Amino acid sequence: MPSHLSFVETGRAAPSRDMVLRLAARLDVPLRERNVLLVAAGFAPAFPQRALDDPALQAARAAVEVVLKVHEPNPALAVDRQWNLVSANRMVMPLLADVAPALLAPPVNVMRLAFHPQGLAPRTLNLGQWCGHLLERLMQQIEATADAGLIALVEELKTYPVPAREARGDGIAIPLRLRGPAGELSFISTTMVFGTPVDVTLSELAIETFFPADDATAAQMRAIAAGL
């Protein structure tokens, strides 16, 4: 195997389809990019890419909606590879009440909502810290995928007036701190993905869930939910 890999690296031998897939899996290459590698090596793509409304993805979409629903009274949303909103539970829209309508026209880009001066930026109390965290996540995606759309999105986000990133502080996680209707809201977030996807679209779907970082936020979210 080492000698064969050396031949592949130097162009003396062509990789087999199995080798391309094994190396890509070992390097944790995203499914979309695995297809690119296969095509570049002269093979057909191995992983299908279906539309989100394809019947084959119905069970996965239903699972997403269940997760979003049971997370109430806290906000949760699902996004695609480009950070466009796929779905959200009913606790998200109350937090977007004063966002410019143009930013809420489909496709709604969650990153743009966070950075835009007519989005959540004016109400984000730790804007530099939170947006710095989001930029790190985007850059990690770009390093893994070299996605032109994400590169363009990062360049756009850098044009918005976001302050320099503040120190991390001594908390357990970087929070999202928003000015809410009844005081500060503070959330910590988690990201969920499907564990064994073999479809490109499904592999790129992510659920972002937000949990209250303090009792005051939990109480406010319960009050907002009761008013819906």
KAMOTA-V777977 format. One record per residue. RES is the residue in three letters. PSI is psi in radians with two decimals (NA if undefined). Layout:
res=[RES:RES]
psi=[PSI:PSI]
//
This chain:
res=[MET:PRO:SER:HIS:LEU:SER:PHE:VAL:GLU:THR:GLY:ARG:ALA:ALA:PRO:SER:ARG:ASP:MET:VAL:LEU:ARG:LEU:ALA:ALA:ARG:LEU:ASP:VAL:PRO:LEU:ARG:GLU:ARG:ASN:VAL:LEU:LEU:VAL:ALA:ALA:GLY:PHE:ALA:PRO:ALA:PHE:PRO:GLN:ARG:ALA:LEU:ASP:ASP:PRO:ALA:LEU:GLN:ALA:ALA:ARG:ALA:ALA:VAL:GLU:VAL:VAL:LEU:LYS:VAL:HIS:GLU:PRO:ASN:PRO:ALA:LEU:ALA:VAL:ASP:ARG:GLN:TRP:ASN:LEU:VAL:SER:ALA:ASN:ARG:MET:VAL:MET:PRO:LEU:LEU:ALA:ASP:VAL:ALA:PRO:ALA:LEU:LEU:ALA:PRO:PRO:VAL:ASN:VAL:MET:ARG:LEU:ALA:PHE:HIS:PRO:GLN:GLY:LEU:ALA:PRO:ARG:THR:LEU:ASN:LEU:GLY:GLN:TRP:CYS:GLY:HIS:LEU:LEU:GLU:ARG:LEU:MET:GLN:GLN:ILE:GLU:ALA:THR:ALA:ASP:ALA:GLY:LEU:ILE:ALA:LEU:VAL:GLU:GLU:LEU:LYS:THR:TYR:PRO:VAL:PRO:ALA:ARG:GLU:ALA:ARG:GLY:ASP:GLY:ILE:ALA:ILE:PRO:LEU:ARG:LEU:ARG:GLY:PRO:ALA:GLY:GLU:LEU:SER:PHE:ILE:SER:THR:THR:MET:VAL:PHE:GLY:THR:PRO:VAL:ASP:VAL:THR:LEU:SER:GLU:LEU:ALA:ILE:GLU:THR:PHE:PHE:PRO:ALA:ASP:ASP:ALA:THR:ALA:ALA:GLN:MET:ARG:ALA:ILE:ALA:ALA:GLY:LEU]
psi=[-0.83:-0.71:-0.67:-0.73:-0.68:-0.72:-0.68:-0.79:-0.59:0.02:0.14:-0.27:2.60:2.45:2.53:2.88:-0.74:-0.68:-0.72:-0.80:-0.71:-0.76:-0.72:-0.71:-0.73:-0.63:0.04:0.72:2.32:2.69:-0.72:-0.77:-0.46:-0.70:-0.72:-0.76:-0.72:-0.80:-0.72:-0.52:0.00:0.28:2.81:2.65:2.57:-0.37:2.17:2.76:1.83:2.77:2.69:-0.45:0.17:2.39:-0.50:-0.39:0.12:-0.77:-0.68:-0.74:-0.69:-0.69:-0.70:-0.81:-0.62:-0.81:-0.78:-0.76:-0.83:-0.23:-0.25:2.54:0.41:2.66:2.54:2.57:2.79:2.43:2.75:-2.96:-0.63:0.15:0.47:2.45:2.21:-0.75:2.79:2.67:3.07:-0.12:-0.12:-0.81:-0.66:-0.46:-0.18:0.34:-0.61:0.32:2.49:2.34:-0.57:-0.55:-0.24:0.06:2.33:2.53:2.27:2.09:2.10:-0.65:-0.76:-0.67:-0.68:-0.65:-0.49:2.40:-0.26:0.21:-2.26:-0.20:-0.81:-0.42:0.01:1.96:-0.40:0.93:-0.82:-0.73:-0.82:-0.79:-0.54:-0.71:-0.76:-0.69:-0.67:-0.75:-0.73:-0.74:-0.62:-0.71:-0.75:-0.69:-0.59:-0.46:-0.39:0.59:2.15:-0.63:-0.70:-0.64:-0.76:-0.65:-0.76:-0.75:-0.67:-0.81:-0.57:-0.26:-0.22:2.59:1.34:2.29:2.87:2.62:2.31:2.95:2.66:-0.46:-2.97:0.41:3.13:-0.34:2.78:2.09:2.84:1.98:1.99:2.55:1.95:3.13:-0.40:0.50:-3.06:2.43:2.31:2.17:2.58:2.62:2.72:2.75:2.29:2.40:2.84:2.42:-0.53:0.91:2.54:0.18:2.35:-0.84:-0.78:-0.65:-0.39:0.01:2.29:2.48:2.15:2.05:2.45:2.29:2.48:2.34:-0.11:2.94:-0.60:-0.72:-0.74:-0.73:-0.72:-0.71:-0.65:-0.68:-0.72:-0.76:-0.66:-0.44:-0.07:NA]
//
